[in-house]
Amino acid sequence: MASAFLKVDGEFIVGEDGKPVILRGAAIGGWMNMENFITGYPGMESQHRAAMLRALGKEKYEFFFDKWLENFFTDADAKFFASKGLNSLRVPFNYRHFEDDYNPRVLKVEGFKHLDRVIDICAKNNIYTILDMHTVPGGQNPDWHSDNRTNYAAFWDYKDHQDRTIWLWEQIATRYKDNPWVAGYNPINEPCDPEHWRLPAFYNRLEPAIRKVDPNHILWLDGNTFAMEWKFFDKPLPNCVYALHDYTMYGFPKGLLFTGSQEQKNTLELQFLKKSEIMYRMKTPIWNGEFGPVYAQKGLDANMEEVNNARLNCLSAQLDVYDKYKCHWSIWLYKDIGFQGMVYTNPESKYMKTIEKWLERKRRLQLDAWGRYPSKEVEDVIIPLSKYIDEVCPTSKDQYPPNWPTERQLTRIINQIYMANCVQDEFAALFKDMSFEELEECAKSFHFDNCIQREGLNKTLEAHSHVEELTKDFVRPTNERNDLGTYRYGLEQGV
């Protein structure tokens, strides 16, 4: 059992003996911060929960979600997780578990019930936890994973949203300040500040506020624009790790098939080095807080086996890069209904049979971003509209976030926000007449014993989870790929 806190020592995270510790893990996304592609509902978590409350009534609603949270991660999950050599679990959560917008700055102690339970279960299995506030008041980015019902990240324009977030972190830090199995706090997931400077300014306010309560735990600080860029970051804060997210288009349907060519491997390495340049400049540890492909689906993708093999090969190539640069990582995702998870629900389970036909409708209407499949009826509307907007508003494709075409912006606003909200009650109605026993059976569909393991993914992760060799050499590599001149030359050549 851990008897001392992990801490930052220059470029490394070290344990009680001063020797390097390298964290390898995954996130239980979709649990205390629900996401539509992970469990199948449309839109945003707060909308989904409101619709389920209307459909089930208060007693059944509270019963179902309590049982669901209980079954999603148990001792069986922790034992499996540890058996793969993984030693850290990132735990995303929604601030609404702990504070009510109608009753701000009043702590909801009952929100800690399952968070405490999972932290304790992980500790018993020698797994560190990193607490990640995935959703903050006002929304730190415009997407579903921050439970943002709009296209506007209000967190950055209203100081009170920021003050409430600092207040809540003070409460959380007070609760866990003496727990060495908590590896630290990830204050905001994937912030998106269009003005850029407000993110480091917020961190500069947050860090000392937490330190007054808890001087020991590491802060894991995401970069701006979905943890990918670092404007206005000029100096490292003490005992902090800076976090990038490193998804690659080779892992998604719209990306090229990964063949393992040297050129593609160079692209992966250079993408990582671009995002981690600031960590080298500030001489801090590197944490990749999210990465990982989505997987082709049986019955939906004719070349499923070929695609999934290519995406696993791409993942392995990424992990080779992370090993080379002694990068700490947490893959996204541990458990879901079949897109990304290390384990996923059985298609024959009660929950999956309940939503089976609904998922077909959801795909056809393109109601979520990561479960998106081609849909002629949507594209026949959106693509002409995108072209029209680009013609009459030429700067539409230059809006923040950068590199998002007008089509992507429109699909998010129309399909994934507006239309998804319109069908909330339609999804909730699938559960409306269920008994307590049937609701519990749905919740148990997510229990580890009832789930399927994604063997190829788990073998790939396990092959890179044993870090004894990586911790022998205390020096981060400085070969030509780490030389920023060579790195920039590679970018100029389009590598």
N, C-alpha and C positions, 0 to 999 in steps of 0.2 A: 504494500500500500504506500502511496505517496505520503511523505512526511514533510515535504517542503514544496514551495511554489515554483513552477517554471518561471524563468525570467529571461530577459534579453541581455545578451553579452556581446556587443558588437554585431557581427554578422550572423550570430548564432543564438539559438534558444538552448539554454542549459538547465540541467537539473540540479539537485542539491549538492552533488559532487563536483559541479563545475564542468562536467563533460557534456558535449552536444547531445541534444535530443531532437530527433527528426519526427515530425508528426505526419502520419498517413491516415486518412480517414474518408468519411462520407458525411452527407447531411441527411437528416430526416425531414427534408422539405415536404410540405403538404400535410404536416401533422398539426403543430400548434400555429402554423401559418399555412392555411389551406391554399391550394392552387388548382385551377380548373382542369388542367391536363393530367394532373396527378391522380385525382379521384373522380373526374368525369362530369362534374356539374358545370354550368355555364357561368361566365362573368366573374364577379369578385366574391371573396369569402363572406363579407358582411351582407351582401345581397342574398347569397345562398343560405346563410343561417337565418336571415329574416324570413325567407320563403319557407324554409323547413319549419320554423316556429309557427307560421300561419297554418301550415298543412297538418302538423302533428299536435299542436297545443303544447303548453309549457311543460307538462309532466313528461310526455313522451319525447319531446325535443331534448330536454335535459338528460333523460335516460339514454337516448341514442348516442348523443355526442360524448357523454361520459364513457360509455362502453366502447365507443369507437376510439377515443383517445387512449383508453386502457389497452385495447387489443393491438393498436398500431405498433407499439414498441414494448416488449416484455423481456424478461430474463432470457427467453429463448433467442430473441433477436440479438441481445448483447453477447451471448455465448457464440452464436454464429459469426457475428462481426469480429470478435476477438480471435476466432479460429482462423480467420483469413490474415492474421497478422496486423490488423488495423488497430491503431491505438488512440484515435481521436474521433469524436462525433460532433459535428456542427449541428446545433439545435436552433433552427429558425423559429421565431414566435411573433405573433401579432400583439401589438401593445394593448389591443382591446381585451385581452385576457386579464389585464392588470389595472386598467383604468377605463372609465366610461366617459365618452365625450359629453354626456349630460351631467356628469359629476366629476369634473377634472380635478386632478391632484388628490384624489381619495383612492387609496390603494385597495384593490380587490384581492384580498389575501387568498381567496379560494382559487385564484388563477394559478397558484404555485403547486396545486395538488399533483398534477401529472409531471410538471417540470422537475419538482423535487424527486419524484419517483424515478424518473429516467436518469437523472444525475446520479442517484444512489445506485441504481442497477449498473450503470456504466462503471462507477468506481469499484464495485465488487468484482468486476471483470477486467480491471486494470485499463480502463478506457477513460481518457480525458474528455471533457466536454467544453466546447466553445459556444457561448450563449450569443445568439445572433438576433438582434431586433430587425426582423425582415420587413416589418410594417411600422411606421412611426406616424404620429399625428400629422395630418395634412398631406401625407404622401410624399416621400422623398424622390420618387420618380413617377412617370405617368403610366406605369404598367400594372397588370393584374396582380403581380407578385408583391406589390406594396398595397394591395387591397384598395386601389385607387379607382373610384367610380367615374373619374373624369380623365381628361387628357392633360391635366394641369397639376404640377407638383407644387402644391401650396406651401409645403414645409419651408421653402426658401424665402418666401415673401412675407411670412408672418412670424415674428420673433416669439410669440407665445407658443407656437407649435414647437419651436426649438427649445424653449424653456421647459415645456412639459416633458419633452424627451429627456432632457438633462435631469429633471426631477425624478422621472421613472427609473433612470439608470442609477441614481443615488439610492433608491429603494432596493433595487435588485442587488447592487453592490453591498448594501448593508446586510442582506440576507446571506450572501455567499462569500463574504470577505474572508472567512476562516476556512474555506474548503479548498484544499490544494489540488483536488481532482478536477476542479473547474480551471481550465487552462487560460481562461480570460473572457473578455467581452468584445464582441463584434458589434459596435454601436449602431451602425446603419448599413443595410445591405444595398449595394448598387445605387448610390446616390446619383442624381442627375441634376446638377445646378447649371442652368444655361449661362450664368455669369462666371462660373468656375471659382472665383475667389471666396465665395461664401462657405464652401465646404471646409477648406483648411481653417478658416476663421471660426467655424463651429467647433472643429476638433480642438482648436486652441482654447475654447471656453469649456468644452466637455472634459478634457483630460484633467485639469486641476480640480474640477468639481468631484469627479470620481475618486481622485487620489485622496481627497480629504476624508472620504469614507473608507476607502480600500486602497492602501498604498502598495499592495503586493501583486495584484493580477495584471497580466499583459492586456493591452488594448490592441485589437486587430482592426486596422483602419482601412476600409475600402477606398480605392481611388474613385475619381469622378467618372461620369458617363458610363455607368454599368461596370465600374471598377476597371477601367481601361486607360484613363489618362490622368495627368498629374500637374496641370497648370497651377501655379501659385504655391506649390509645395516647395519650400526653400530650406527647411531644416527638420531633422527628425525629432519627434517628441520622445521623452524618456520612457523606457520599457514598453515600447510600441513596435508592432510588426505591421508593415504595410501590405495590403492585400490586392492582388490582381485577380481577374477572372479570365480564363483562357479557352473559351470555346473556339472551335475551328469549323469553317463551313464544310470541310471534308466529312464532318459528322452529321450533316443535315441534308434533307432531301434536295434542296436547291444547290448544294455544293457538288463539285466534281468528285468522282469516285476516286478514293485513295488507292494508288497502285503500289506505293512504297518506293517510288523513284527517289533518287537523291535530291532532285529539285523540290519535290514535295516535302521531304524531310527538312531541307533547308528552310522552306517556307515556315514550317512549324517552329523551328528553332528561332528564326529571326522574329517571328511574331511574338514569341515569349520574351526574347531579349528586348524588343521595343517596349513592351509593357513593364519589364523589370528594370529598365535602365535607371530609374530613380533609386531603386534599392541599392544598386551598385554605386551610384553617386553618393548616397547618404550612408553607405556601409551598414545596412540593416538586413535582418533576415528577409527572405522572400516567402510569402504564403500565397499559393494559388487556391483561393477559396471556392472556386467553381470551375468545372470543365466537364467534358463527357459528351458522347454522341447520343442521339436518339436512335431507336432501332426500328427496322422495317417490321411490318406486322403480318402475321399469317392471315391469308385471305384478302389482304389489301395490296400487297406488293408481290408481283409475279416473281421477281428475282430476289426474294427475301434473303436466302442463304448467302448469295454472293455479296449483297449490300452489307449485311451484318458482319460478315468476315472482313470486308474492307474497313468497316468502321472500327472493329476491334483491333485490326492491324494499325490503324491510325492512332487509336488510343495507346497502344503499346509504344508507338514511336514518340508520342508526347511524353509518356512516362519515362522513356529513355532520356529525354531532354531534362526532365525534372530531376532525375537521379544525377545526371551530369552536373547540374548546378546546385545540388543539395537544397532543392526547393521543397518546402512543406506543402502538402496538398490535401484537399478535401473534395472528392468527386461529388458531383450532383448526378445521382440521387440514390438513396438507399432503398426506398419502397414506393411502389405506385401501382397503376392498373395495367402496366405493360409497355410504356414508352422508353423508360430509361433505367428503371430500378435494378439494384442487385437482386432483389426479390420482388415478385409481383403477384397480384391476386389471380386466383384460378378462374379462368373463363366460365367454369361450371359452378362457381360459388353463388350463393344467394344474392349478394350485392351485384355481381357482374351480370347475372341473368336478369335482374331487375332493370338495369340501365342499358342492356344490350341494344335494343332498338333505338333508344334515345341517342346513343353514341353515333349511330348511322346518321341520324338527323343532324347532330352537332357537326359532324364532318362535312356534310353536304352544305351547311350554312357557314362553314369556316368560323365557328364561334370561339375558338381559342387559337393562340398563335403557335404553340408547340405541337398541338395535335392536328395541325392543318394539313389537309390533303387537297389536291386539285379539285376544283368544282366549277364546271362550265357555267352553271346558272349564276354563280357569284361573279366569276371573272367577266362574263358578258356585260355585267353592270359596272363593276369597279374599274376595269381597264379603260373603257372609253371615257369614264368620268375622270380618271387620272390624267389621261391625255388632254382632255379639255382644260383641266385646271392648270396643267403645265403650260398650255398655250396662253391662257389668259392671265395667269399668275406665275411668271417664269421663275420666281424665287421660291416657289413651293417646295421644290426638291432640295433646297438649301437650308431648310429649317432644322432646328435642334430636335433630337440628336442628329449629329452629322452622318452622312452616307445613308440616310433612310429615304428611299424614293417615295414619291407622293402616294403610290399604290399601297405601300406598307402603312403609311400614316392613315389613309382612308379606311383600310381594312380594320385597323385597330379601333378607330372612332366609330365606324358604322357597324361592323359585324361583332367585334369583340367587346365593345362597350354598350352601344345602344341596343342592338338586336339581342345580345346575350341577356341584358336586363329584362327585355320583353318576355323572355321564355323561362324566367326563374320559377314561376309557379307551376309551369308545365313539368319541369324536372321534379320539383318537390312533390307533386301529385302522385308520382310513382310510389311514394312511401306512405301516403296519407292514411290508408285504411289498414296498415299493418298493426299487428298486435305487438306487445312488448317482446314476446318470444321471437317474432319475426324480425323485429328491429335488432335484437341482440344477435340473431343469426347473421344479419347483414354486417353488423360491426365485427363479428368474428371472422368474416371473410378476409379481414386484414391481419389476422393473427398469423404469426410465423408458421405455425404448424399447418395452416391451410393455404399457404402461398407456394409459389414455384420459384426456384432459384435459377437465375440467369448464369448458367455454368461458365460460358466463355468469358463473360465479363469478370466473374469472380476469380477465375483462374488467372486472368491478366492482372488484376489488382493484387492478388496474393503474390505473384511473381515479383512485384515491386514493393511489397510492404515490409520485407525484412531488411532493415537498414543498418545492420551491424557493420558492414563494410564501409558504408557511407560515413559513419561517424568516426572511423579510425583516423581519417585525414582531416585535420581541423581547418584546412585551407580551402577556400572556395576556388574552383578552377579559373585560370586567367589566360586561357589559350586564345588563338586568333579569333574565335567566334565571340569571345567576351571582349575583344578589342572594339571599342565603339566606332573607330574609324572604319574597320573592316565591316562592321555591322551596318553602318550607314551606306557604305559602298554597295553592299548587298541589296539594300532597299532601293537605291538609285537604279540598280540593274533590274529591278522588278522581281528579285528572288524572294 
